[in-house]
Amino acid sequence: MSLPSPLFDHLRLPVIGSPLFIVSCPELVIAQCKAGVVGSFPALNARPQAQLDEWLHQITEELAAHNRDNPDRPAAPYAVNQIVHKTNNRLEEDLVTCAKWKVPLTISSLGAREEVNGAIHDWGGIVMHDVINDKFAHKAIEKGADGLIPVAAGAGGHAGTLSPFALMQEIREWFDGPVALSGSIAHGRSVLAAQAMGADFAYIGSAFIATDEANAAEGYKDNIVEANASDIVYSNLFTGVHGNYLRQSIEASGLDPDNLPESDPSKMNFGSGGNSKAKAWKDIWGSGQGIGAVRSRGSVAQLVDRIEAEYRAAKSALDTAYRA
């Protein structure tokens, strides 16, 4: 497995914070990077489009200042998520803005296009594409992606249904580039497990929703702390793409989480924000199944401290158990 160097040289943990609709903001991204994990946000979170330039300026300046003040502990890189779906009418303009700031890592979703990957490579960027099965993984690499993000069962937001064991095995049979595994990862031992399955990174999202820096409603943060895997509902009603959402937010919107209708995927529109009166991400809260590991609110720094301690403890326990 080969990592694009030196982009990932300064990671404290092999973790990429996933881009969260509405929730990911400059403050969250900056805190993640300063804590030593990759921070990311969806380009579409910056509204109007001109705000994207402001966000990238803020992130670039604050991380540069951190690096000047902490040469022995430089920040991790940041990433921007681009929705490549045909209904995203901002894509071209957002790419021009990202080119201006030479965004180091792009996470692409819902469509793999050669011209998009080519544009990112032109400014020296790296592309990791999220996929839900091996077929889409092949297509992403054929279209020029540098790495893959297998989104396995239990991941928050848009997610697949395949076991991470099966998905990682199929991908690693032919691909030796960078891979970040997504799906129910909110504990340090799960980060180690992702590496054991062949991933270079764990892709963590839901745990960051409960942090101080996240742009999430107070009720959303509390719900992440209070809920468990059994509170997650898988549906395509809200965006046209199947994803995982918190049961309590569905009920609060007047819907029955056990009897949700199917959505017509052809009607999905990432320009308008969803397919139902209750808007995905704003009213219907995305979450993965791993939130049982999140039992308190706090800062990003505290969360990364916890995950690092758990990661090192799990690694030590395995080393001890199998030393004989």
JOTARA-V931175 format. One record per residue. N is the residue number from 1. RES is the residue in three letters. OMEGA is omega in whole degrees, 0 to 359 (999 if undefined). Layout:
# JOTARA-V931175
{{N RES OMEGA} {N RES OMEGA}}
This chain:
# JOTARA-V931175
{{1 MET 183} {2 SER 179} {3 LEU 177} {4 PRO 183} {5 SER 8} {6 PRO 187} {7 LEU 186} {8 PHE 185} {9 ASP 188} {10 HIS 178} {11 LEU 174} {12 ARG 178} {13 LEU 177} {14 PRO 187} {15 VAL 169} {16 ILE 175} {17 GLY 185} {18 SER 178} {19 PRO 185} {20 LEU 179} {21 PHE 182} {22 ILE 188} {23 VAL 183} {24 SER 183} {25 CYS 181} {26 PRO 182} {27 GLU 179} {28 LEU 182} {29 VAL 181} {30 ILE 179} {31 ALA 178} {32 GLN 181} {33 CYS 179} {34 LYS 179} {35 ALA 175} {36 GLY 174} {37 VAL 180} {38 VAL 175} {39 GLY 182} {40 SER 175} {41 PHE 174} {42 PRO 178} {43 ALA 183} {44 LEU 175} {45 ASN 179} {46 ALA 181} {47 ARG 3} {48 PRO 186} {49 GLN 181} {50 ALA 180} {51 GLN 179} {52 LEU 178} {53 ASP 180} {54 GLU 180} {55 TRP 181} {56 LEU 176} {57 HIS 180} {58 GLN 181} {59 ILE 181} {60 THR 183} {61 GLU 183} {62 GLU 178} {63 LEU 177} {64 ALA 178} {65 ALA 178} {66 HIS 182} {67 ASN 177} {68 ARG 183} {69 ASP 184} {70 ASN 183} {71 PRO 179} {72 ASP 181} {73 ARG 183} {74 PRO 181} {75 ALA 172} {76 ALA 178} {77 PRO 177} {78 TYR 181} {79 ALA 174} {80 VAL 179} {81 ASN 177} {82 GLN 174} {83 ILE 187} {84 VAL 181} {85 HIS 185} {86 LYS 181} {87 THR 177} {88 ASN 184} {89 ASN 177} {90 ARG 192} {91 LEU 184} {92 GLU 180} {93 GLU 179} {94 ASP 178} {95 LEU 178} {96 VAL 179} {97 THR 180} {98 CYS 177} {99 ALA 179} {100 LYS 183} {101 TRP 180} {102 LYS 179} {103 VAL 188} {104 PRO 184} {105 LEU 176} {106 THR 174} {107 ILE 182} {108 SER 185} {109 SER 171} {110 LEU 176} {111 GLY 177} {112 ALA 183} {113 ARG 183} {114 GLU 184} {115 GLU 177} {116 VAL 178} {117 ASN 179} {118 GLY 179} {119 ALA 180} {120 ILE 178} {121 HIS 181} {122 ASP 178} {123 TRP 178} {124 GLY 181} {125 GLY 177} {126 ILE 182} {127 VAL 169} {128 MET 186} {129 HIS 179} {130 ASP 186} {131 VAL 179} {132 ILE 176} {133 ASN 184} {134 ASP 178} {135 LYS 179} {136 PHE 177} {137 ALA 177} {138 HIS 181} {139 LYS 182} {140 ALA 181} {141 ILE 177} {142 GLU 181} {143 LYS 173} {144 GLY 176} {145 ALA 180} {146 ASP 183} {147 GLY 185} {148 LEU 173} {149 ILE 178} {150 PRO 181} {151 VAL 187} {152 ALA 179} {153 ALA 176} {154 GLY 179} {155 ALA 179} {156 GLY 181} {157 GLY 180} {158 HIS 187} {159 ALA 177} {160 GLY 183} {161 THR 184} {162 LEU 174} {163 SER 177} {164 PRO 178} {165 PHE 181} {166 ALA 184} {167 LEU 179} {168 MET 181} {169 GLN 181} {170 GLU 181} {171 ILE 182} {172 ARG 175} {173 GLU 184} {174 TRP 186} {175 PHE 180} {176 ASP 177} {177 GLY 183} {178 PRO 180} {179 VAL 174} {180 ALA 184} {181 LEU 180} {182 SER 175} {183 GLY 173} {184 SER 181} {185 ILE 179} {186 ALA 183} {187 HIS 182} {188 GLY 180} {189 ARG 177} {190 SER 175} {191 VAL 179} {192 LEU 179} {193 ALA 178} {194 ALA 177} {195 GLN 179} {196 ALA 178} {197 MET 178} {198 GLY 178} {199 ALA 174} {200 ASP 183} {201 PHE 165} {202 ALA 183} {203 TYR 189} {204 ILE 179} {205 GLY 191} {206 SER 181} {207 ALA 181} {208 PHE 180} {209 ILE 183} {210 ALA 180} {211 THR 182} {212 ASP 186} {213 GLU 183} {214 ALA 178} {215 ASN 182} {216 ALA 177} {217 ALA 181} {218 GLU 179} {219 GLY 178} {220 TYR 180} {221 LYS 180} {222 ASP 181} {223 ASN 177} {224 ILE 181} {225 VAL 187} {226 GLU 189} {227 ALA 178} {228 ASN 182} {229 ALA 182} {230 SER 180} {231 ASP 182} {232 ILE 182} {233 VAL 181} {234 TYR 184} {235 SER 174} {236 ASN 186} {237 LEU 195} {238 PHE 178} {239 THR 185} {240 GLY 177} {241 VAL 181} {242 HIS 179} {243 GLY 181} {244 ASN 185} {245 TYR 179} {246 LEU 181} {247 ARG 185} {248 GLN 180} {249 SER 177} {250 ILE 179} {251 GLU 181} {252 ALA 178} {253 SER 176} {254 GLY 181} {255 LEU 177} {256 ASP 183} {257 PRO 179} {258 ASP 181} {259 ASN 179} {260 LEU 177} {261 PRO 175} {262 GLU 177} {263 SER 175} {264 ASP 183} {265 PRO 182} {266 SER 181} {267 LYS 182} {268 MET 183} {269 ASN 182} {270 PHE 173} {271 GLY 184} {272 SER 174} {273 GLY 176} {274 GLY 187} {275 ASN 184} {276 SER 180} {277 LYS 174} {278 ALA 188} {279 LYS 175} {280 ALA 177} {281 TRP 180} {282 LYS 180} {283 ASP 179} {284 ILE 191} {285 TRP 177} {286 GLY 177} {287 SER 175} {288 GLY 183} {289 GLN 184} {290 GLY 187} {291 ILE 175} {292 GLY 178} {293 ALA 182} {294 VAL 186} {295 ARG 177} {296 SER 174} {297 ARG 179} {298 GLY 181} {299 SER 174} {300 VAL 181} {301 ALA 179} {302 GLN 179} {303 LEU 180} {304 VAL 175} {305 ASP 180} {306 ARG 182} {307 ILE 179} {308 GLU 180} {309 ALA 179} {310 GLU 180} {311 TYR 182} {312 ARG 177} {313 ALA 179} {314 ALA 179} {315 LYS 179} {316 SER 180} {317 ALA 178} {318 LEU 179} {319 ASP 180} {320 THR 184} {321 ALA 186} {322 TYR 182} {323 ARG 181} {324 ALA 999}}
